[in-house]
Amino acid sequence: MNVTALALVVASALLHAIWNLLLKKANDRVAFVWWYLLVPLVVFAPAAALTTGSYGTLALASVGIGIVSGIFQAANLLAMSWAYRDGDLSVVYPLSRGSAQVLIVLLGVGLLGEELSVWGKCGVALVLLGVYVVFLPSLSRRDLLRPVRALALRSSQAALFAGLAIALYHVLDKQGIEGANPFLYICLLYAADLATVSVYLAVRRQWPLVRAEWRANRLAVLIAGPLGLLSYLLVLFALGQERVAYVGPARNAGIVFSVVLGALFLKERHGRMRVVGSALIVAGLALAGAGG
């Protein structure tokens, strides 16, 4: 994995973890997501329209892929909103991102014909091992299956559904961004995403919650929206330079950041195993970066 793509993805992971912290702290998380999508779209769309001279427009294929990808991204955001109702940031986030990476690698290799070097395979495997270790309170025989037993929780199931959606939209975006204007493409993603969440809110008649969330957390929304937009722009640029089977796992750096943020701002309890798991993830990133 080239150094530039790795730097872009790690920076994206930090921004992504920060905005997930803000989502976890929201009063109504689905309403927060709606504002999180609307604010950057309104601000960014006019500027994106000015980039057509330098970056061109969007082909019809990119438009179709972007709409489908935006729907999957909305599914991810809704699932994460549900998962954070009961689950910790430092549990839900690693589970969703970690499960996504298994699927991303499988889809990247199986559907897109991508190949991983030996070092790349070892790095990805080390990242996934680190994700598993993050869930272990200890190495005792009783705790070794705890990550598996955790799958029965509603928050874990929602996080796994989010992981599936993440994998699908990463693979779609790898195709949609090729030769496309990245600024217009991300606007399309946000518009499709926002439309999907709006339909969900309309069906459930939850618009009063949207207004209440703005009154209570407008500052957090104004911070989270730009952070999320910048985070995804960095990923799109990385996808333009590197294979999706590397970019997806590298974004697992956000797991390390989520552990730290959960401890600092949410007072979530962390044992030595989460520190070890985070170290394994960082080692895997370094290995994949050196061998790509």
For each residue, the residues with C-beta under 8 A, 3 or more apart:
1: 5 6 120 242 243 246 247 250 288 289 291 292
2: 5 6 241 242 292
3: 6 7 289
4: 7 8 241
5: 1 2 8 9 238 241 242 246 247 250
6: 1 2 3 9 10 250 285 289
7: 3 4 10 11
8: 4 5 11 12 234 235 237 238 241
9: 5 6 12 13 234 235 238 247 250 251 253
10: 6 7 13 14 250 253 285
11: 7 8 14 15 234
12: 8 9 15 16 230 231 232 234 235 238 251
13: 9 10 16 17 231 250 251 252 253 254 257
14: 10 11 17 18 253 254 257
15: 11 12 18 19 227 228 230 231 234
16: 12 13 19 20 227 228 231 251 254
17: 13 14 20 21 93 254 257 258 261
18: 14 15 21 22 224 227 257 261
19: 15 16 22 23 36 223 224 227 228 231
20: 16 17 23 24 80 89 93 254 258
21: 17 18 24 25 89 258 261 262 265 266
22: 18 19 25 26 32 220 223 224 227
23: 19 20 26 29 32 33 36 80 81 84 224
24: 20 21 29 84 89 266
25: 21 22 220 265 266
26: 22 23 29 31 32 213 217 220
27: 31 32 212 213 216 217
28: 31 32 206 209 210 212 213
29: 23 24 26 32 33 80 81 82 84 85
30: 33 34 78 81 197 200 201 206 209
31: 26 27 28 34 35 201 206 209 210 212 213 214
32: 22 23 26 27 28 29 35 36 81 213 217 220 221 224
33: 23 29 30 36 37 77 78 81 197
34: 30 31 37 38 194 197 198 201 210 213
35: 31 32 38 39 210 213 214 218 221 225
36: 19 23 32 33 39 40 77 221 224 225 228
37: 33 34 40 41 77 190 193 194 197 225
38: 34 35 41 42 194 225
39: 35 36 42 43 221 222 225 226
40: 36 37 43 44 190 225 226 228 229
41: 37 38 44 45 187 190 191 194
42: 38 39 45
43: 39 40 46 47 225 226
44: 40 41 47 48 183 186 187 190 229
45: 41 42 48 49 187
46: 43 49 50
47: 43 44 50 51 183
48: 44 45 51 181 183 184 186 187
49: 45 46 52 184
50: 46 47 53
51: 47 48 54 55 181 183 184
52: 49 55 56 57 181 184
53: 50
54: 51
55: 51 52 181 182 183 184
56: 52 180 181
57: 52 181 184
58: 62 63 66 180 181 184 185 188
59: 62 63 179 180
60: 63 64
61: 64 65 176
62: 58 59 65 66 176 177 179 180 185 188
63: 58 59 60 66 67 188
64: 60 61 67 68
65: 61 62 68 69 172 173 175 176
66: 58 62 63 69 70 176 185 188 189 192
67: 63 64 70 71 188 192
68: 64 65 71 72 172 192
69: 65 66 72 73 168 169 172 173 176 189 192
70: 66 67 73 74 169 188 189 190 191 192 193 195 196
71: 67 68 74 75 192 193 196
72: 68 69 75 76 165 168 169 172
73: 69 70 76 77 165 169 189 192 193
74: 70 71 77 78 192 193 194 196 197 200
75: 71 72 78 79 161 162 165 196
76: 72 73 79 80 96 162 165 166 169
77: 33 36 37 73 74 80 81 193 197
78: 30 33 74 75 81 82 197 200
79: 75 76 82 83 96 158 159 161 162 165
80: 20 23 29 76 77 83 84 92 96 158 159 162
81: 23 29 30 32 33 77 78 84 85
82: 29 78 79 85 154 155 158
83: 79 80 86 87 92 96 154 155 156 158 159 162
84: 23 24 29 80 81 87 89 92 155
85: 29 81 82 155
86: 83 153 154 155
87: 83 84 91 92 153 155 156 158 159
88: 91 92 262 266 268
89: 20 21 24 84 92 93 258 261 262 266 268
90: 93 94 134 258 259 261 262 263 268 270 274
91: 87 88 94 95 135 150 155 156 159
92: 80 83 84 87 88 89 95 96 155 156 158 159
93: 17 20 89 90 96 97 159 254 255 258
94: 90 91 97 98 131 134 135 255 258 259 277
95: 91 92 98 99 131 135 150 156 159 160 163
96: 76 79 80 83 92 93 99 100 159 160 162 163 166
97: 93 94 100 101 131 163 166 251 252 254 255
98: 94 95 101 102 128 131 132 134 163 252 255
99: 95 96 102 103 159 160 163 164
100: 96 97 103 104 162 163 164 166 167 170 248
101: 97 98 104 105 124 127 128 131 167 248 249 252
102: 98 99 105 106 128 167
103: 99 100 106 107 163 164 167 168
104: 100 101 107 108 166 167 170 171 244 245 248 249
105: 101 102 108 109 116 124 245 248 249
106: 102 103 109 110
107: 103 104 110 111 112 167 168 171 244
108: 104 105 111 112 114 171 174 243 244 245 248
109: 105 106 112 113 114 115 116 245
110: 106 107
111: 107 108 171
112: 107 108 109 171 174 175 244
113: 109
114: 108 109 243 244 245
115: 109
116: 105 109 120 121 124 243 245 246
117: 120 121 291 292
118: 121 122 291
119: 122 123 287 288 290 291 292
120: 1 116 117 123 124 245 246 288 291 292
121: 116 117 118 124 125
122: 118 119 125 126 284 287 291
123: 119 120 126 127 249 284 285 286 287 288 289 291
124: 101 105 116 120 121 127 128 245 246 249 284 288
125: 121 122 128 129 284
126: 122 123 129 130 280 281 283 284 287
127: 101 123 124 130 131 249 252 280 281 284 285 288
128: 98 101 102 124 125 131 132 249 284
129: 125 126 132 133 280 284
130: 126 127 133 134 252 255 277 278 279 280 281 282 283 284
131: 94 95 97 98 101 127 128 134 135 252 255 277 281
132: 98 128 129 135 136 147 277
133: 129 130 136 273 274 276 277 280
134: 90 94 98 130 131 255 259 273 274 277 278 281
135: 91 94 95 131 132 146 147 150 277
136: 132 133 139 143 144 146 147 273 277
137: 143 146 271 273
138: 143 271 273
139: 136 143 144 273
140: 143 144
141: 144
142: 146
143: 136 137 138 139 140 146
144: 136 139 140 141
145: 148 149
146: 135 136 137 142 143 149 150
147: 132 135 136 150 151
148: 145 151
149: 145 146 152
150: 91 95 135 146 147 153 156
151: 147 148 156 157 160
152: 149 156 157
153: 86 87 150 156 157
154: 82 83 86 157 158
155: 82 83 84 85 86 87 91 92 158 159
156: 83 87 91 92 95 150 151 152 153 159 160
157: 151 152 153 154 160 161
158: 79 80 82 83 87 92 154 155 161 162
159: 79 80 83 87 91 92 93 95 96 99 155 156 162 163
160: 95 96 99 151 156 157 163 164
161: 75 79 157 158 164 165
162: 75 76 79 80 83 96 100 158 159 165 166
163: 95 96 97 98 99 100 103 159 160 166 167
164: 99 100 103 160 161 167 168
165: 72 73 75 76 79 161 162 168 169
166: 76 96 97 100 104 162 163 169 170
167: 100 101 102 103 104 107 163 164 170 171 248
168: 69 72 103 107 164 165 171 172
169: 69 70 72 73 76 165 166 172 173
170: 100 104 166 167 173 174 239 244 247 248
171: 104 107 108 111 112 167 168 174 175 244
172: 65 68 69 72 168 169 175 176
173: 65 69 169 170 176 177 189 235 236 239
174: 108 112 170 171 177 178 239 244 247
175: 65 112 171 172 178
176: 61 62 65 66 69 172 173 180 185
177: 62 173 174 180 182 185 236 239 240
178: 174 175 240
179: 59 62
180: 56 58 59 62 176 177 184 185
181: 48 51 52 55 56 57 58 184 185
182: 55 177 185 186 233 236 237 240
183: 44 47 48 51 55 186 187 233
184: 48 49 51 52 55 57 58 180 181 187 188
185: 58 62 66 176 177 180 181 182 188 189 236
186: 44 48 182 183 189 190 229 232 233 236
187: 41 44 45 48 183 184 190 191
188: 58 62 63 66 67 70 184 185 191 192
189: 66 69 70 73 173 185 186 192 193 232
190: 37 40 41 44 70 186 187 193 194 229
191: 41 70 187 188 194 195
192: 66 67 68 69 70 71 73 74 188 189 195 196
193: 37 70 71 73 74 77 189 190 196 197
194: 34 37 38 41 74 190 191 197 198
195: 70 191 192 198 199
196: 70 71 74 75 192 193 199 200
197: 30 33 34 37 74 77 78 193 194 200 201
198: 34 194 195 201 202
199: 195 196 202 203
200: 30 74 78 196 197 203 204
201: 30 31 34 197 198 204 205 206 207 209 210
202: 198 199 205 207
203: 199 200
204: 200 201
205: 201 202
206: 28 30 31 201 209 210
207: 201 202 210 211
208: 211 212
209: 28 30 31 201 206 212 213
210: 28 31 34 35 201 206 207 213 214
211: 207 208 214 215
212: 27 28 31 208 209 215 216
213: 26 27 28 31 32 34 35 209 210 216 217 221
214: 31 35 210 211 217 218 221
215: 211 212 218
216: 27 212 213
217: 26 27 32 213 214 220 221
218: 35 214 215 221 222
219: 222 223
220: 22 25 26 32 217 223 224
221: 32 35 36 39 213 214 217 218 224 225
222: 39 218 219 225 226
223: 19 22 219 220 226 227
224: 18 19 22 23 32 36 220 221 227 228
225: 35 36 37 38 39 40 43 221 222 228 229
226: 39 40 43 222 223 229 230
227: 15 16 18 19 22 223 224 230 231
228: 15 16 19 36 40 224 225 231 232
229: 40 44 186 190 225 226 232 233
230: 12 15 226 227 233 234
231: 12 13 15 16 19 227 228 234 235
232: 12 186 189 228 229 235 236
233: 182 183 186 229 230 236 237
234: 8 9 11 12 15 230 231 237 238
235: 8 9 12 173 231 232 238 239 247 251
236: 173 177 182 185 186 232 233 239 240
237: 8 182 233 234 240 241
238: 5 8 9 12 234 235 241 242 247 250
239: 170 173 174 177 235 236 242 244 247
240: 177 178 182 236 237
241: 2 4 5 8 237 238
242: 1 2 5 238 239 246 247 292
243: 1 108 114 116 246 247 292
244: 104 107 108 112 114 170 171 174 239 247 248
245: 104 105 108 109 114 116 120 124 248 249
246: 1 5 116 120 124 242 243 249 250 288 292
247: 1 5 9 170 174 235 238 239 242 243 244 250 251
248: 100 101 104 105 108 167 170 244 245 251
249: 101 104 105 123 124 127 128 245 246 252 284 285 288
250: 1 5 6 9 10 13 238 246 247 253 285 288 289
251: 9 12 13 16 97 235 247 248 254
252: 13 97 98 101 127 130 131 249 255 281 284 285
253: 9 10 13 14 250 256 257 281 282 285
254: 13 14 16 17 20 93 97 251 257 258
255: 93 94 97 98 130 131 134 252 258 259 277 278 281
256: 253 259 260 278 281 282
257: 13 14 17 18 253 254 260 261
258: 17 20 21 89 90 93 94 254 255 261 262
259: 90 94 134 255 256 262 263 270 274 275 278
260: 256 257 263 264
261: 17 18 21 89 90 257 258 264 265 266
262: 21 88 89 90 258 259 265 266 268 270
263: 90 259 260 266 267 268 270
264: 260 261
265: 21 25 261 262
266: 21 24 25 88 89 261 262 263
267: 263
268: 88 89 90 262 263
269:
270: 90 259 262 263 274 275
271: 137 138 274 275
272: 275 276
273: 133 134 136 137 138 139 276 277
274: 90 133 134 259 270 271 277 278
275: 259 270 271 272 278 279
276: 133 272 273 279 280
277: 94 130 131 132 133 134 135 136 255 273 274 280 281
278: 130 134 255 256 259 274 275 281 282
279: 130 275 276 282 283
280: 126 127 129 130 133 276 277 283 284
281: 126 127 130 131 134 252 253 255 256 277 278 284 285
282: 130 253 256 278 279 285 286
283: 126 130 279 280 286 287
284: 122 123 124 125 126 127 128 129 130 249 252 280 281 287 288
285: 6 10 123 127 249 250 252 253 281 282 288 289
286: 123 282 283 289 290
287: 119 122 123 126 283 284 290 291
288: 1 119 120 123 124 127 246 249 250 284 285 291 292
289: 1 3 6 123 250 285 286 292
290: 119 286 287
291: 1 117 118 119 120 122 123 287 288
292: 1 2 117 119 120 242 243 246 288 289
